[in-house]
Amino acid sequence: MTPTAPFDPTESAAATHLVLADGHGDRSLWPGHIAVPAGWHTVHGPASYAACLAHAEAAGN
């Protein structure tokens, strides 16, 4: 198995990502194993990449 980069989506349903938001309402997908940067907070997850992407897209509507 070839390792993936931290932001690469995978087919796995494992809880590997977060959805972050900043004070402006911007959203970002974030790998769950990396510390949340200053100025951002978790609004969803940890969850699979696909679940986090769906959540971020729904929040953008």
All heavy atoms as TSV, in Angstrom:
chain	resi	resn	atom	element	x	y	z
A	1	MET	N	N	0.842	-1.178	0.000
A	1	MET	CA	C	0.000	0.000	0.000
A	1	MET	C	C	0.887	1.240	0.000
A	1	MET	O	O	1.824	1.360	0.764
A	1	MET	CB	C	-0.894	-0.029	1.233
A	1	MET	CG	C	-1.829	1.135	1.313
A	1	MET	SD	S	-3.046	0.822	2.603
A	1	MET	CE	C	-2.975	2.343	3.441
A	2	THR	N	N	0.560	2.197	-0.839
A	2	THR	CA	C	1.304	3.435	-0.929
A	2	THR	C	C	0.689	4.462	0.014
A	2	THR	O	O	-0.514	4.690	-0.026
A	2	THR	CB	C	1.255	3.987	-2.366
A	2	THR	OG1	O	1.751	2.986	-3.244
A	2	THR	CG2	C	2.061	5.246	-2.495
A	3	PRO	N	N	1.488	5.076	0.884
A	3	PRO	CA	C	0.925	6.092	1.780
A	3	PRO	C	C	0.452	7.299	0.987
A	3	PRO	O	O	0.990	7.621	-0.065
A	3	PRO	CB	C	2.077	6.447	2.699
A	3	PRO	CG	C	3.307	5.987	2.021
A	3	PRO	CD	C	2.916	4.893	1.067
A	4	THR	N	N	-0.560	7.989	1.504
A	4	THR	CA	C	-1.079	9.176	0.844
A	4	THR	C	C	-0.630	10.414	1.607
A	4	THR	O	O	-0.271	10.348	2.766
A	4	THR	CB	C	-2.622	9.153	0.785
A	4	THR	OG1	O	-3.121	9.084	2.125
A	4	THR	CG2	C	-3.135	7.965	-0.008
A	5	ALA	N	N	-0.654	11.535	0.942
A	5	ALA	CA	C	-0.346	12.801	1.588
A	5	ALA	C	C	-1.484	13.148	2.548
A	5	ALA	O	O	-2.588	12.625	2.417
A	5	ALA	CB	C	-0.181	13.883	0.525
A	6	PRO	N	N	-1.251	14.032	3.499
A	6	PRO	CA	C	-2.277	14.321	4.516
A	6	PRO	C	C	-3.604	14.804	3.967
A	6	PRO	O	O	-4.635	14.568	4.568
A	6	PRO	CB	C	-1.632	15.407	5.368
A	6	PRO	CG	C	-0.201	15.382	5.061
A	6	PRO	CD	C	-0.038	14.757	3.717
A	7	PHE	N	N	-3.607	15.477	2.822
A	7	PHE	CA	C	-4.845	16.026	2.300
A	7	PHE	C	C	-5.468	15.173	1.203
A	7	PHE	O	O	-6.509	15.525	0.675
A	7	PHE	CB	C	-4.610	17.447	1.783
A	7	PHE	CG	C	-4.300	18.410	2.892
A	7	PHE	CD1	C	-2.998	18.689	3.238
A	7	PHE	CD2	C	-5.314	19.020	3.611
A	7	PHE	CE1	C	-2.704	19.562	4.263
A	7	PHE	CE2	C	-5.031	19.891	4.647
A	7	PHE	CZ	C	-3.722	20.163	4.978
A	8	ASP	N	N	-4.834	14.085	0.845
A	8	ASP	CA	C	-5.369	13.234	-0.206
A	8	ASP	C	C	-6.619	12.513	0.260
A	8	ASP	O	O	-6.625	11.909	1.322
A	8	ASP	CB	C	-4.345	12.181	-0.652
A	8	ASP	CG	C	-3.209	12.782	-1.453
A	8	ASP	OD1	O	-3.346	13.932	-1.904
A	8	ASP	OD2	O	-2.197	12.095	-1.619
A	9	PRO	N	N	-7.696	12.568	-0.539
A	9	PRO	CA	C	-8.874	11.783	-0.186
A	9	PRO	C	C	-8.581	10.300	-0.364
A	9	PRO	O	O	-7.741	9.905	-1.169
A	9	PRO	CB	C	-9.923	12.256	-1.195
A	9	PRO	CG	C	-9.136	12.762	-2.352
A	9	PRO	CD	C	-7.850	13.292	-1.777
A	10	THR	N	N	-9.244	9.498	0.410
A	10	THR	CA	C	-9.102	8.054	0.292
A	10	THR	C	C	-10.478	7.436	0.177
A	10	THR	O	O	-11.494	8.081	0.413
A	10	THR	CB	C	-8.385	7.453	1.513
A	10	THR	OG1	O	-9.236	7.621	2.653
A	10	THR	CG2	C	-7.057	8.115	1.777
A	11	GLU	N	N	-10.511	6.182	-0.170
A	11	GLU	CA	C	-11.767	5.440	-0.254
A	11	GLU	C	C	-12.193	4.934	1.116
A	11	GLU	O	O	-13.258	4.383	1.278
A	11	GLU	CB	C	-11.615	4.270	-1.222
A	11	GLU	CG	C	-11.312	4.697	-2.649
A	11	GLU	CD	C	-12.437	5.500	-3.265
A	11	GLU	OE1	O	-13.615	5.172	-3.030
A	11	GLU	OE2	O	-12.134	6.471	-3.979
A	12	SER	N	N	-11.375	5.115	2.106
A	12	SER	CA	C	-11.630	4.585	3.434
A	12	SER	C	C	-12.759	5.339	4.131
A	12	SER	O	O	-12.914	6.548	3.975
A	12	SER	CB	C	-10.363	4.689	4.285
A	12	SER	OG	O	-10.630	4.357	5.616
A	13	ALA	N	N	-13.531	4.629	4.935
A	13	ALA	CA	C	-14.577	5.246	5.749
A	13	ALA	C	C	-14.033	5.605	7.129
A	13	ALA	O	O	-14.783	6.020	7.997
A	13	ALA	CB	C	-15.761	4.297	5.869
A	14	ALA	N	N	-12.732	5.447	7.321
A	14	ALA	CA	C	-12.122	5.744	8.614
A	14	ALA	C	C	-12.237	7.236	8.940
A	14	ALA	O	O	-12.263	8.079	8.056
A	14	ALA	CB	C	-10.650	5.334	8.609
A	15	ALA	N	N	-12.315	7.540	10.216
A	15	ALA	CA	C	-12.415	8.924	10.677
A	15	ALA	C	C	-11.035	9.561	10.595
A	15	ALA	O	O	-10.230	9.464	11.519
A	15	ALA	CB	C	-12.963	8.961	12.095
A	16	THR	N	N	-10.748	10.191	9.477
A	16	THR	CA	C	-9.408	10.708	9.212
A	16	THR	C	C	-9.348	12.215	9.027
A	16	THR	O	O	-8.257	12.769	8.946
A	16	THR	CB	C	-8.831	10.059	7.948
A	16	THR	OG1	O	-9.715	10.347	6.857
A	16	THR	CG2	C	-8.679	8.561	8.105
A	17	HIS	N	N	-10.480	12.888	8.937
A	17	HIS	CA	C	-10.489	14.317	8.617
A	17	HIS	C	C	-11.425	15.097	9.537
A	17	HIS	O	O	-12.273	14.521	10.216
A	17	HIS	CB	C	-10.911	14.534	7.164
A	17	HIS	CG	C	-9.834	14.190	6.200
A	17	HIS	ND1	N	-9.499	12.896	5.878
A	17	HIS	CD2	C	-8.989	14.975	5.497
A	17	HIS	CE1	C	-8.500	12.898	5.002
A	17	HIS	NE2	N	-8.170	14.157	4.767
A	18	LEU	N	N	-11.260	16.418	9.499
A	18	LEU	CA	C	-12.108	17.359	10.219
A	18	LEU	C	C	-12.587	18.414	9.232
A	18	LEU	O	O	-11.966	18.630	8.187
A	18	LEU	CB	C	-11.314	18.081	11.312
A	18	LEU	CG	C	-10.572	17.237	12.336
A	18	LEU	CD1	C	-9.630	18.119	13.149
A	18	LEU	CD2	C	-11.553	16.512	13.234
A	19	VAL	N	N	-13.674	19.088	9.572
A	19	VAL	CA	C	-14.058	20.319	8.880
A	19	VAL	C	C	-13.807	21.435	9.883
A	19	VAL	O	O	-14.312	21.394	11.007
A	19	VAL	CB	C	-15.532	20.314	8.441
A	19	VAL	CG1	C	-15.884	21.634	7.753
A	19	VAL	CG2	C	-15.820	19.144	7.506
A	20	LEU	N	N	-13.000	22.408	9.471
A	20	LEU	CA	C	-12.687	23.547	10.311
A	20	LEU	C	C	-13.408	24.780	9.803
A	20	LEU	O	O	-13.746	24.873	8.625
A	20	LEU	CB	C	-11.180	23.824	10.300
A	20	LEU	CG	C	-10.249	22.681	10.662
A	20	LEU	CD1	C	-8.800	23.177	10.635
A	20	LEU	CD2	C	-10.599	22.070	12.003
A	21	ALA	N	N	-13.635	25.739	10.705
A	21	ALA	CA	C	-14.192	27.038	10.333
A	21	ALA	C	C	-13.363	28.114	11.020
A	21	ALA	O	O	-12.813	27.905	12.099
A	21	ALA	CB	C	-15.648	27.139	10.745
A	22	ASP	N	N	-13.299	29.270	10.370
A	22	ASP	CA	C	-12.613	30.401	10.989
A	22	ASP	C	C	-13.647	31.451	11.371
A	22	ASP	O	O	-14.853	31.250	11.204
A	22	ASP	CB	C	-11.529	30.965	10.069
A	22	ASP	CG	C	-12.060	31.628	8.813
A	22	ASP	OD1	O	-13.296	31.763	8.649
A	22	ASP	OD2	O	-11.230	32.025	7.973
A	23	GLY	N	N	-13.211	32.570	11.871
A	23	GLY	CA	C	-14.108	33.626	12.322
A	23	GLY	C	C	-14.899	34.294	11.216
A	23	GLY	O	O	-15.863	35.004	11.480
A	24	HIS	N	N	-14.503	34.069	9.967
A	24	HIS	CA	C	-15.195	34.641	8.815
A	24	HIS	C	C	-16.211	33.674	8.221
A	24	HIS	O	O	-16.856	33.996	7.232
A	24	HIS	CB	C	-14.195	35.042	7.732
A	24	HIS	CG	C	-13.161	36.005	8.209
A	24	HIS	ND1	N	-13.414	37.332	8.473
A	24	HIS	CD2	C	-11.853	35.816	8.514
A	24	HIS	CE1	C	-12.317	37.919	8.902
A	24	HIS	NE2	N	-11.340	37.026	8.940
A	25	GLY	N	N	-16.305	32.477	8.783
A	25	GLY	CA	C	-17.214	31.469	8.256
A	25	GLY	C	C	-16.623	30.625	7.150
A	25	GLY	O	O	-17.325	29.808	6.562
A	26	ASP	N	N	-15.345	30.830	6.843
A	26	ASP	CA	C	-14.685	29.993	5.839
A	26	ASP	C	C	-14.556	28.582	6.382
A	26	ASP	O	O	-14.380	28.374	7.577
A	26	ASP	CB	C	-13.293	30.538	5.503
A	26	ASP	CG	C	-13.348	31.909	4.859
A	26	ASP	OD1	O	-14.268	32.147	4.050
A	26	ASP	OD2	O	-12.478	32.735	5.173
A	27	ARG	N	N	-14.632	27.592	5.506
A	27	ARG	CA	C	-14.515	26.191	5.892
A	27	ARG	C	C	-13.281	25.588	5.230
A	27	ARG	O	O	-12.871	25.996	4.144
A	27	ARG	CB	C	-15.736	25.386	5.438
A	27	ARG	CG	C	-17.058	25.835	6.018
A	27	ARG	CD	C	-17.279	25.154	7.345
A	27	ARG	NE	N	-18.649	25.238	7.820
A	27	ARG	CZ	C	-19.091	26.184	8.645
A	27	ARG	NH1	N	-18.301	27.140	9.022
A	27	ARG	NH2	N	-20.327	26.172	9.072
A	28	SER	N	N	-12.704	24.584	5.889
A	28	SER	CA	C	-11.539	23.894	5.351
A	28	SER	C	C	-11.562	22.438	5.779
A	28	SER	O	O	-11.906	22.135	6.928
A	28	SER	CB	C	-10.259	24.554	5.869
A	28	SER	OG	O	-9.116	23.886	5.366
A	29	LEU	N	N	-11.227	21.539	4.857
A	29	LEU	CA	C	-11.011	20.140	5.220
A	29	LEU	C	C	-9.617	20.045	5.812
A	29	LEU	O	O	-8.679	20.671	5.305
A	29	LEU	CB	C	-11.122	19.237	3.996
A	29	LEU	CG	C	-12.495	19.143	3.354
A	29	LEU	CD1	C	-12.434	18.230	2.140
A	29	LEU	CD2	C	-13.530	18.643	4.326
A	30	TRP	N	N	-9.480	19.246	6.866
A	30	TRP	CA	C	-8.201	19.196	7.573
A	30	TRP	C	C	-7.924	17.773	8.013
A	30	TRP	O	O	-8.826	17.103	8.530
A	30	TRP	CB	C	-8.279	20.118	8.789
A	30	TRP	CG	C	-6.958	20.430	9.384
A	30	TRP	CD1	C	-6.453	19.914	10.543
A	30	TRP	CD2	C	-5.968	21.301	8.877
A	30	TRP	NE1	N	-5.205	20.420	10.776
A	30	TRP	CE2	C	-4.884	21.286	9.760
A	30	TRP	CE3	C	-5.893	22.100	7.733
A	30	TRP	CZ2	C	-3.740	22.033	9.557
A	30	TRP	CZ3	C	-4.747	22.837	7.533
A	30	TRP	CH2	C	-3.695	22.808	8.431
A	31	PRO	N	N	-6.706	17.291	7.850
A	31	PRO	CA	C	-6.376	15.952	8.342
A	31	PRO	C	C	-6.503	15.903	9.864
A	31	PRO	O	O	-6.042	16.804	10.569
A	31	PRO	CB	C	-4.911	15.764	7.925
A	31	PRO	CG	C	-4.673	16.775	6.864
A	31	PRO	CD	C	-5.587	17.921	7.155
A	32	GLY	N	N	-7.136	14.871	10.365
A	32	GLY	CA	C	-7.402	14.759	11.787
A	32	GLY	C	C	-6.176	14.577	12.647
A	32	GLY	O	O	-6.220	14.856	13.849
A	33	HIS	N	N	-5.068	14.160	12.075
A	33	HIS	CA	C	-3.867	13.913	12.874
A	33	HIS	C	C	-2.962	15.139	12.998
A	33	HIS	O	O	-1.937	15.090	13.665
A	33	HIS	CB	C	-3.077	12.736	12.298
A	33	HIS	CG	C	-2.483	13.011	10.951
A	33	HIS	ND1	N	-3.206	12.893	9.790
A	33	HIS	CD2	C	-1.244	13.417	10.601
A	33	HIS	CE1	C	-2.430	13.208	8.765
A	33	HIS	NE2	N	-1.231	13.526	9.232
A	34	ILE	N	N	-3.355	16.249	12.377
A	34	ILE	CA	C	-2.570	17.478	12.453
A	34	ILE	C	C	-3.314	18.467	13.345
A	34	ILE	O	O	-4.528	18.621	13.247
A	34	ILE	CB	C	-2.341	18.077	11.047
A	34	ILE	CG1	C	-1.558	17.086	10.176
A	34	ILE	CG2	C	-1.619	19.410	11.132
A	34	ILE	CD1	C	-1.372	17.531	8.746
A	35	ALA	N	N	-2.588	19.150	14.221
A	35	ALA	CA	C	-3.193	20.110	15.142
A	35	ALA	C	C	-3.969	21.187	14.380
A	35	ALA	O	O	-3.547	21.639	13.320
A	35	ALA	CB	C	-2.121	20.759	16.003
A	36	VAL	N	N	-5.095	21.572	14.941
A	36	VAL	CA	C	-5.920	22.628	14.354
A	36	VAL	C	C	-5.166	23.950	14.506
A	36	VAL	O	O	-4.713	24.294	15.599
A	36	VAL	CB	C	-7.291	22.692	15.060
A	36	VAL	CG1	C	-8.105	23.883	14.576
A	36	VAL	CG2	C	-8.057	21.383	14.850
A	37	PRO	N	N	-5.019	24.703	13.398
A	37	PRO	CA	C	-4.254	25.946	13.469
A	37	PRO	C	C	-4.996	27.033	14.254
A	37	PRO	O	O	-6.231	27.015	14.345
A	37	PRO	CB	C	-4.078	26.357	12.007
A	37	PRO	CG	C	-4.996	25.523	11.211
A	37	PRO	CD	C	-5.447	24.381	12.045
A	38	ALA	N	N	-4.234	27.973	14.776
A	38	ALA	CA	C	-4.804	29.100	15.507
A	38	ALA	C	C	-5.801	29.848	14.624
A	38	ALA	O	O	-5.575	30.022	13.428
A	38	ALA	CB	C	-3.689	30.043	15.952
A	39	GLY	N	N	-6.901	30.256	15.213
A	39	GLY	CA	C	-7.924	30.998	14.476
A	39	GLY	C	C	-8.980	30.117	13.836
A	39	GLY	O	O	-9.932	30.627	13.256
A	40	TRP	N	N	-8.815	28.814	13.929
A	40	TRP	CA	C	-9.774	27.866	13.362
A	40	TRP	C	C	-10.326	26.986	14.471
A	40	TRP	O	O	-9.680	26.784	15.495
A	40	TRP	CB	C	-9.093	26.984	12.317
A	40	TRP	CG	C	-8.659	27.733	11.098
A	40	TRP	CD1	C	-7.532	28.475	10.963
A	40	TRP	CD2	C	-9.359	27.825	9.859
A	40	TRP	NE1	N	-7.470	29.027	9.706
A	40	TRP	CE2	C	-8.588	28.634	9.006
A	40	TRP	CE3	C	-10.551	27.290	9.392
A	40	TRP	CZ2	C	-8.981	28.935	7.712
A	40	TRP	CZ3	C	-10.928	27.587	8.093
A	40	TRP	CH2	C	-10.149	28.393	7.265
A	41	HIS	N	N	-11.533	26.447	14.271
A	41	HIS	CA	C	-12.111	25.493	15.218
A	41	HIS	C	C	-12.841	24.400	14.448
A	41	HIS	O	O	-13.261	24.592	13.306
A	41	HIS	CB	C	-13.042	26.196	16.219
A	41	HIS	CG	C	-14.232	26.849	15.584
A	41	HIS	ND1	N	-14.169	28.104	15.013
A	41	HIS	CD2	C	-15.501	26.408	15.403
A	41	HIS	CE1	C	-15.360	28.410	14.519
A	41	HIS	NE2	N	-16.192	27.396	14.746
A	42	THR	N	N	-12.985	23.252	15.087
A	42	THR	CA	C	-13.626	22.096	14.456
A	42	THR	C	C	-15.142	22.266	14.494
A	42	THR	O	O	-15.713	22.550	15.541
A	42	THR	CB	C	-13.236	20.803	15.191
A	42	THR	OG1	O	-11.809	20.680	15.178
A	42	THR	CG2	C	-13.859	19.577	14.540
A	43	VAL	N	N	-15.781	22.079	13.330
A	43	VAL	CA	C	-17.243	22.123	13.260
A	43	VAL	C	C	-17.839	20.768	12.869
A	43	VAL	O	O	-19.048	20.584	12.952
A	43	VAL	CB	C	-17.748	23.221	12.285
A	43	VAL	CG1	C	-17.384	24.610	12.806
A	43	VAL	CG2	C	-17.216	23.016	10.885
A	44	HIS	N	N	-16.980	19.828	12.451
A	44	HIS	CA	C	-17.449	18.495	12.084
A	44	HIS	C	C	-16.278	17.532	12.125
A	44	HIS	O	O	-15.175	17.864	11.730
A	44	HIS	CB	C	-18.060	18.502	10.681
A	44	HIS	CG	C	-18.613	17.182	10.247
A	44	HIS	ND1	N	-19.828	16.719	10.677
A	44	HIS	CD2	C	-18.111	16.222	9.439
A	44	HIS	CE1	C	-20.054	15.526	10.143
A	44	HIS	NE2	N	-19.012	15.206	9.381
A	45	GLY	N	N	-16.560	16.335	12.593
A	45	GLY	CA	C	-15.547	15.296	12.596
A	45	GLY	C	C	-14.966	15.084	13.973
A	45	GLY	O	O	-15.355	15.769	14.917
A	46	PRO	N	N	-14.082	14.152	14.064
A	46	PRO	CA	C	-13.452	13.444	12.960
A	46	PRO	C	C	-14.431	12.511	12.237
A	46	PRO	O	O	-15.318	11.931	12.857
A	46	PRO	CB	C	-12.321	12.659	13.608
A	46	PRO	CG	C	-12.672	12.559	15.048
A	46	PRO	CD	C	-13.558	13.731	15.357
A	47	ALA	N	N	-14.244	12.438	10.949
A	47	ALA	CA	C	-15.085	11.607	10.084
A	47	ALA	C	C	-14.282	11.296	8.818
A	47	ALA	O	O	-13.175	11.783	8.641
A	47	ALA	CB	C	-16.378	12.332	9.739
A	48	SER	N	N	-14.883	10.507	7.949
A	48	SER	CA	C	-14.204	10.171	6.696
A	48	SER	C	C	-14.059	11.416	5.827
A	48	SER	O	O	-14.783	12.411	6.001
A	48	SER	CB	C	-14.994	9.111	5.931
A	48	SER	OG	O	-16.217	9.658	5.456
A	49	TYR	N	N	-13.133	11.364	4.892
A	49	TYR	CA	C	-12.943	12.474	3.961
A	49	TYR	C	C	-14.257	12.788	3.253
A	49	TYR	O	O	-14.658	13.954	3.159
A	49	TYR	CB	C	-11.852	12.124	2.946
A	49	TYR	CG	C	-11.661	13.196	1.903
A	49	TYR	CD1	C	-10.801	14.258	2.149
A	49	TYR	CD2	C	-12.330	13.143	0.690
A	49	TYR	CE1	C	-10.619	15.258	1.203
A	49	TYR	CE2	C	-12.160	14.143	-0.255
A	49	TYR	CZ	C	-11.304	15.193	0.003
A	49	TYR	OH	O	-11.138	16.183	-0.934
A	50	ALA	N	N	-14.951	11.752	2.775
A	50	ALA	CA	C	-16.199	11.953	2.035
A	50	ALA	C	C	-17.262	12.623	2.903
A	50	ALA	O	O	-17.966	13.525	2.440
A	50	ALA	CB	C	-16.712	10.618	1.502
A	51	ALA	N	N	-17.389	12.205	4.158
A	51	ALA	CA	C	-18.380	12.804	5.057
A	51	ALA	C	C	-18.026	14.258	5.345
A	51	ALA	O	O	-18.913	15.122	5.387
A	51	ALA	CB	C	-18.472	12.005	6.349
A	52	CYS	N	N	-16.750	14.546	5.525
A	52	CYS	CA	C	-16.326	15.923	5.784
A	52	CYS	C	C	-16.545	16.798	4.555
A	52	CYS	O	O	-17.003	17.940	4.674
A	52	CYS	CB	C	-14.868	15.951	6.230
A	52	CYS	SG	S	-14.634	15.354	7.918
A	53	LEU	N	N	-16.245	16.286	3.384
A	53	LEU	CA	C	-16.471	17.040	2.153
A	53	LEU	C	C	-17.954	17.348	1.988
A	53	LEU	O	O	-18.327	18.482	1.680
A	53	LEU	CB	C	-15.938	16.260	0.950
A	53	LEU	CG	C	-16.089	16.939	-0.403
A	53	LEU	CD1	C	-15.342	18.274	-0.430
A	53	LEU	CD2	C	-15.593	16.014	-1.504
A	54	ALA	N	N	-18.820	16.377	2.221
A	54	ALA	CA	C	-20.258	16.588	2.104
A	54	ALA	C	C	-20.734	17.645	3.094
A	54	ALA	O	O	-21.542	18.518	2.753
A	54	ALA	CB	C	-21.004	15.269	2.318
A	55	HIS	N	N	-20.214	17.586	4.317
A	55	HIS	CA	C	-20.596	18.572	5.331
A	55	HIS	C	C	-20.155	19.980	4.919
A	55	HIS	O	O	-20.923	20.931	5.017
A	55	HIS	CB	C	-19.979	18.207	6.679
A	55	HIS	CG	C	-20.340	19.165	7.767
A	55	HIS	ND1	N	-21.502	19.059	8.485
A	55	HIS	CD2	C	-19.697	20.266	8.228
A	55	HIS	CE1	C	-21.557	20.054	9.350
A	55	HIS	NE2	N	-20.475	20.790	9.215
A	56	ALA	N	N	-18.922	20.105	4.455
A	56	ALA	CA	C	-18.405	21.413	4.042
A	56	ALA	C	C	-19.187	21.966	2.857
A	56	ALA	O	O	-19.506	23.170	2.813
A	56	ALA	CB	C	-16.917	21.312	3.717
A	57	GLU	N	N	-19.519	21.117	1.909
A	57	GLU	CA	C	-20.281	21.561	0.737
A	57	GLU	C	C	-21.685	21.992	1.126
A	57	GLU	O	O	-22.198	22.996	0.647
A	57	GLU	CB	C	-20.319	20.470	-0.328
A	57	GLU	CG	C	-18.984	20.292	-1.018
A	57	GLU	CD	C	-18.971	19.143	-2.012
A	57	GLU	OE1	O	-19.853	18.256	-1.949
A	57	GLU	OE2	O	-18.055	19.133	-2.862
A	58	ALA	N	N	-22.333	21.258	2.030
A	58	ALA	CA	C	-23.681	21.608	2.490
A	58	ALA	C	C	-23.667	22.931	3.250
A	58	ALA	O	O	-24.596	23.730	3.130
A	58	ALA	CB	C	-24.251	20.498	3.351
A	59	ALA	N	N	-22.624	23.183	4.011
A	59	ALA	CA	C	-22.512	24.420	4.768
A	59	ALA	C	C	-22.309	25.619	3.851
A	59	ALA	O	O	-22.627	26.738	4.223
A	59	ALA	CB	C	-21.370	24.320	5.777
A	60	GLY	N	N	-21.776	25.372	2.667
A	60	GLY	CA	C	-21.525	26.455	1.719
A	60	GLY	C	C	-22.748	26.899	0.967
A	60	GLY	O	O	-22.724	27.920	0.295
A	61	ASN	N	N	-23.828	26.156	1.095
A	61	ASN	CA	C	-25.066	26.513	0.355
A	61	ASN	C	C	-25.898	27.512	1.093
A	61	ASN	O	O	-25.962	27.665	2.222
A	61	ASN	CB	C	-25.883	25.259	0.062
A	61	ASN	CG	C	-25.198	24.361	-0.937
A	61	ASN	OD1	O	-24.394	24.813	-1.741
A	61	ASN	ND2	N	-25.493	23.092	-0.876
